[in-house]
Structure formats: structure tokens, C-alpha cells
Amino acid sequence: MASRFGYLLSAAIVGSVVLVAGEGASQAAVIASPVLTVQPSSGTVGSEITVRLTGSDCGAIVFRPVGAMTGLAVGTGSTGSEQLLVPSFVGNAPATPVEPGRYQFAVSCFTSTTSVFNTATVPFLVTSARRSPGRFVAMATTPDGGGYWLAQANGGVYSFGDAAFRGSLPGLGVVPAAPIVGIAPTPDGDGYWLVAEDGGVFAFGDAAFEGSLPGLGIISAAPVAGIAATHYGNGYWLVGGDGGVFAFGDAPFCTPILVASVPPMPLGFAYGPTPEVGIAPGMGSVGYDVVNSFGFGLALPPPNEPCNPTVVNQDYGGITLAGNVTPSAQISGIATSVSGERLWLVGIDGGVFAPEIETDQGLVSPSPFFGSLPGLGVIPAAPIVGIASSPAGDGYWLVGADGGVFAFGDAHFFGSAAG
């Protein structure tokens, strides 16, 4: 399994961008220069853009302040176009908030026969760090699949179908200290939790408050990206953008993989975070699945095994896209069925992926595919920010930042908040 962990690690390494000095520099002329373009060339945090790369053997596309050597990996770096969202944070943990100013996208390209890196950069102007508080960020479904809730960054909650409205932050006159990023329902559907980027948790209906990061005086090294509730609803997990997991109530904590050392890397690489985008209950509700914006992740513990908080580097299941497919846009959400046996990821373009979970005991086959927006030739009016499964896992819903909802399989459409 070492090779799998090494692959996951390599996916998390930011290919920063300098030219190797010395004898390799003389070979630079024989390497085709990469070209990067970005459209539009300015925008607010959270806005959707297209970055196009022309080159070969290129590393990850990095978003960073002008003059900085490290940033946030926001694309796979494969030749072609990448649909991306301007990120909220950049840099190594603790991550630095993106403020208005001059930034750039960068990538390094190399060949297998030399140690020379060619750099390509393209400027980008962040016009505002303020994202609309009314944008939608996540969705959750009722136990019978007869409805769903949509959550906004300001803590607003919209209910559809048989989803009972149990309150919202604007309704209480509360302005969260950080934007809301996730919602999780209670098992009976009579309540829900909201989580903010700072790890603040807000409970409504029969959802029991089991704690939060600000309440413990904890400042997460990276912004919190999502929340998942345990099977009995007596606890929940939060996941940070750096993959750190925080357990509350009866939520078991699975000891994460510890990397004592990294493989030798050529001069010109810098290390940075690969942003996690969400967390979902795992199979048997004894653990959880996390995934990053490249579509890689971990099942902690592997399917049908209990969490063991005393064991480090146990055989966690590696989540990878079947056939090593490169997603057409960055991954923005994760969902599992009630049993946790089925797992899907969604990209900001509405592409849906059913990944594999690889363990020493074998390969957990991909879940059924019920369709996607690119497959229908549909371009969403706003980036897709979340996915939720129907109870039996025979369908799923997608939600956009504008509140638009798309239903596939046995997931029924009950309405949307899109204007």
C-alpha cells in the first residue's frame, strides 16, 4: 500500500515554479515553453474562471500572490482547459485569506530526460474578497428522500418537499463570524446542523449541539470545508481544507496517515495544501470519507472495518477516480448513501464521478452512475457546489451556487431557489 499512499501524497504536492540553476539551465531551450491563459483576468473570490494550459509534463496549476513562491493547487495541470473557482485561502497551513490585489496562476513543466523546469504564469486581479452572503453552499436530504434543504453562506436555509424548516441564522438575527460551508441532517429529518469556515456549529430542531472549534478555543490550520453526522445523530465530524478531521459527540476519530518524510523532489517544488472539499459518513457509519478538489481521498477506516484511534497508518482505503480519469473541473462535493456503501463526487461543472476505494483486501467497485450535467449538454448558470444522495443510493441531487437543483436517478425534483 505504500505506493498508493505515495500517489496520494504526490497529488497533494504543489508544483511551484522556478528554473533549476546549473547545468540543467543550459538545456532549457530544448523544452517547449508552457503557456497559460485565464478568462476572465479579474474577479471576486468564489467566481468561476477558465484557465487554459498548453504544455507537456506539467505539474499542478497554482494560485498565489504575485512575488510568492507558494500558493494553493487549484488544478491538475493537465494540458487543456480547467474550470476553477477563485479560492478563499492560499499558502501553507495556516492558510492566508485571499484579499483584493494582484495574484497569478503558475505552473511548472518538465521532461523525463532533464531536470529543467520551465515556468508559465498569468496575472489575475482579485477585485473583492467578499463573496455574496446569499450564495448557496450545500444541500442535505430528508431520510425518506421526499425533500431537501439548501444552505446559504449567511446561514439561511431553504426547505423543499417534506423537509421541515427548523430555523436559520438570519431568522435568529445572527451573523456568523465566518461563512457557512456545510449542512448535515439529523437521522429523523427533524433538524440539522450548519458549520462555518471557522468550525462554528449551529444546531436547529432536534439536532444536538456537541461542540465547535471556536467553543474549544481552536483555530483550524485550514478553513473547515464540511460536516457529516453520525448514524445515530449524537455527533458529527468536521473536515478542514488540509484534511484535518475534528470529531464531536459520539463521532469516532480515525487516526490519520502521518507522513514522517517525503520522497526526494527536484529543486523547484514547494509543498502546499491540496484543498479538501467535503466529508461524508462512511460504510457502516463507523467512519468517514474525505476527498479533495482533485478527486483523491481516503476512506477512514476502510469499508467494514472499525476506527482504531491508537493505530497510525493502518490500511485506509484510497479513494481514486475509476480509470484514473481526470475530472473536467475541480471537485466541489461528496455524497454517500445512507448505508455509506455508495459514493459520488461532483465537479463545479456538474460532472459526477463514482470513485473506487482501494484497500489491501481488494477494490470496492464504483457506485452506479445516473447522469451528469455535461452528459446532458447542460452548462449550469452557476458553479455546482454540492451533491446529496437519495436514501437507497439510486439517485442524487446537485445544487448550484445560485440555488439551482438538478435531480438524477430516483431523486425527485421538489423545487429550487434559483431566480
N, C-alpha and C positions, 0 to 999 in steps of 0.2 A: 504493500500500500504506500510505500514511501514515494513511488513515482507519482501516484495520484496527488499526494499532499504537495509534492514539489510543483506539480502542474497548477494546482490551485494557488500556490504561493506566487508562481511566476505570473499568473493572471493579475495578481494584486500589485505587481511592481510597475511603477510609473517609469516609462522610458523617457527620461529627461534628456536633454538635447545639447550636447557640446561636441565639438570635434576633437578627436583624440590627437594629442600632440605627438611629435616624434616621427619615426619613420613611416607610420601609417598615414600621416597627414599628406605625404607626397603622393599617396595613392588616391587622394580624394577625387582627382579629375576623372578617374575611371568609373566612378559611381554616379549613376543618374541622379540628378538633384530632385528631391521631392518637392511637390508644390501643394500648398494648402490654400483654400479659399473658404470664406464664410459669408453666408447670406441669411439675414441682413447683417451688416457690420456693426450694429449697435442694438441695444435693447435692455430691458429690465431683467433683474433676477427672476428666473422662472419662465422667461419667454422661450419660445421654440425657435431654433435656428437649424440651418443645414451647413455642415462642414464637409467639404469635398477634398479628398486626398488623392494625389497622383504620385505614385512611387512604388517601391518594392521592398519587401522585408522590413516593414515599418513597425515600430512599437506603438504603444497606446497614445492616443491624442490627449494632450494635457492642457488644461485651462489654468492659467496662472497670471499673477500681476506682472506687468512689464518690469523687467530687471530681476525678477525672482528666478531661482533655479528649480523650485519645486512647486507643484500645484496639485490639481485633482484630475485623475484619469477619468475622462468623460466619454471615451470612445474606444473601440477595439483597435483602431489604427489600420484596419484593412483598406485596401485601395477601393475607392468609390465614395459614395455619399453616406454620411451619418446624420440622422436627425437627433438633435440633442436639446436638452434644457439647460439654460444658463444656471449653473449651480449656486447654492446659497453660501457654501463654505469651500475653502481651498486650503491646501497645505497639510502638513503632518499634524497629528494629534498633539495638543488641542487644535482643532481646525479654526481657521480665521474667517470671520464673516466677510462676504463679498460686499464691498462698498462701492458707490459710484466712482468711476475713474477708468484708467486705461489698463486693459488686460490683453492677453494674447493666447491664441491656441498654438501649440507647438507639437512637433513630432520628430523623432529621430529614425533614420533609415540606415540600414547597413547591409552588407552582403556576407555570406557564409565564408567567403575566401579572404576577407580582410577584417581588420579591427577598426575600420574607419566609420565614423558616424557622420552623416550629413544632416543638417538641421533645416527644418522649414518652420516658419512662424507666420502668423497672420494676425493683425491687430483687431481688437474688439473693444468697443466703448460700452461700459455699463452705465446706463443713463440714470438708473434708480435701483436701490436695493429693496425698495418697498414693493412687495407683491400684494395683489389685491386681497384684502381680508375676506372677501366674499367668494374667492375661488374654492372649488371643491377639491378635496384631497384624498378621500377614501370612501368606501361603502362597506356595509355589513348586511347580512340577510337574516330573516327570521327562521326559526327551527323547521317550519314546515315548507319553507320556500315560497310562501304566499305573499312576501313583501320584502322591502329592504329600506335601509336608512342611508342617506348620503350626508357626509360630514364636511363642513367648511373650515377654512383656516382660522376663522374667528370663533369657532365653536358652535356655529349654527348647525342645526340638524333638520333634515327634511325626511319625512316619513311617507312611504308609498305602500299600497296594498294593505296587508294586515299588520304592518309594522306599527306598533304603538308609539306615539310621541311621548317621551318621558322627560322632556326638558332640553334646554340648550344654554350655552353661556350668555349669548345676547339676551335671552329671556330672563336671565337672572341679573342682568346688568353687569356681568363680569367680562372684563377684557383680559384674555390670557397674556402672561408675560412673554410667551413665545407662541408662534403659530401652531395650531393643531395640525397633526400629521397622520392620525390614525383613529379608528373606531373599532371596538370589539363588542359583540352582543353577549348577553348572559344566555345560559343554556335554554331557559324557558322563553326567551324573547321579550321579557318584561322589563328590560333595562339594558344599559350599555355604558361602556367606558370610552372616554376620549383621552388621547395622550398628545402632549405638546412636544415641540423640539427640545425643550429643556428637561423633559422627563416628568413634567407635571401631569397628574392623572385626575380626571374629573368623572365622578360616578353619578349615574342617573337611574331612576326607577329602582329595581331590586339589585342593581349592581353594587356590591360592597366595596368600599374604599379600603384597599390593603396596603397603601403606602405609595410614595412617589420619590423621585430623586431630590427635588428641592426640599421636601419634608425631611429627608435624611441629611441635608446639607451637602449633597453630592452634585458636583458639576461634571457631567459626562465629557469624556475626552473628545467625543464627536457628537453631533446632534442626533437625538433619538429619531428613528425613522418609522417605527411602527409598534403595535401592541397586539398580542394574542392572548386569549383567555383559556384557562384550563377546562378540562372536560366537565367538572362539577361547578365551575363558576366561582370557586373560592380563591382564585388567584389569577395572576397574569404575568406575562413576560413583556419586557420592553427590549428593543434592539437598537443599538447605536449605529451610526454610519460607519464606524470602524469594526463592526461585527461584535462588539461587546454586548452581552446579554445581562439583564437585571431581572431577578425573579422576586415576586411578591406573593404573599399568601401561601397557598399550597402548591405553587408552581415549582417543580423541581429544577435545580440548576445542573446542567451537564457541563463538566469541566471542559473548557475549550482547548483546542490544539495550541500548544506553546511552541514557538519557533525559537530554538536556542541559537541557531546560526542560519545564515543564508548562503546559498551557493555562490561561488565566485562570479562576479559580474564584471563585464568590461568597463573601463573608465567611461564616464558619460551617463551612467544610470544613477538616478536618485530614487529613494524609496518614498512612497506616499500611499494614502488610503485608497482602497477600491470601495466606493460607497455602497453600503448595504441599503436595500430599498424596502425591506419588509420582513415580517416574521409570521409564521402560521403554525397552528398546532400540528404535531407530527402524528404518525400512526399509533393508535392505542392511547393517545393523549398522555404519553409518558415523557414527551419531549417536544421538540420544536424544529422547524425547518427555517433556515435563513438563506437569503440569496442576495447577490449584489447586482449592480447595474449592467454587468457583462453577461449575466445569466448563469454564473457559477455560484455554488453554495454548499452548505453542509446540512445533513440530517443528523440532529443530535438528540438521542443516540441513533444508531442505525435502526431500520424498521424492526419492530417486535422485540427490542431489547430495552431494558430499563436504564435510566440515567444513573451513572455512578460518579458522584461528585468527588470521590477520592482518587479516581484514576485519570491521569493525563495522557493524551494522545491515544485513547482507546480507538477502536475501529469505527470511526464515524463514517457515515455514508456520504460520499461525494456526489453533489448534485451537478450534473452537466447536461447540456442540451444534446438530445439524441443525434448521433451522427456528427457531433462537433459542429453543428450548424452555427453560423454567425448571425445573430439577430439583426434585422434590418434597422433597428433603432434601439436605443438604450432601454433596458428593462425597468419597469416602474412599479410592478406589483407582483404579489404572490398570493395564491389561494390554495387551500386544501379542502377536501370533502369532510363531512362530519367525522367519518372514521379515520381521516388522515391518510387513507390509502391512495387517494388520487391527488395529484399536484399539478398546478399550472402556473406559468409565468406570463406576464403581458408586457409589451413594449409601449412606448408612448405613441406609436403609430397604430396601435390596436392589434398588432401581431400577437398571436397566442402560441405558447410553446409548452409541450408536455415533456419535461426533462426526465432523465434516468437518474436512479440513485444506485451508486456502485459501492458495494461492500466486499469484504473478504469472502462472505458467504455467497456472493453472486450479484446479479444485476436485477434491480427492480424495474420492470418494464415500464415504458411511458404510459401515461394515462390516455384515455380516449380524446380525440380531437373533434370538436364540434363546430369549428369555423373561426374565422377572424375577419377583421375589417379589411386588411389588404386582400384577402382571399375573395372578398365580395366586391373589390374595387372601390371601397369606401375610404375617403380621406376624412378623418374626424375634424370637426371645426376647432377643436382644442385638444391638447395632448391628453392621451389616456393616462390616468393616474392611479387606477386600481382595478382589481378583479375580485370577484366573490363567487364561490361555488354554490350550486344547488345542493340540497341536503344529501342526496344519494350520489352526487358527483356525476350526474348525467347531463350537466349543462353548467353554464356560467354566465355571469353578467360582467360587463365592462363599464366603467364610469370615466367621463372626461372632466377636465378642469372646469368646464362650463356647466357641469351637472347633467350632461347628456348621458343616457343609459342605452346600452346595446345588449340584447339577450340572445343566447345561443343554446342549442340543445333543448332540454326540458325546462330551461329558465324562462319564465314568462315576463313579459314587459308590463310593468304596473305604472309607468309614468316616469317623467324626468323633470329636472329643474332647469333645463336649458331653455333660454328665451327664444 
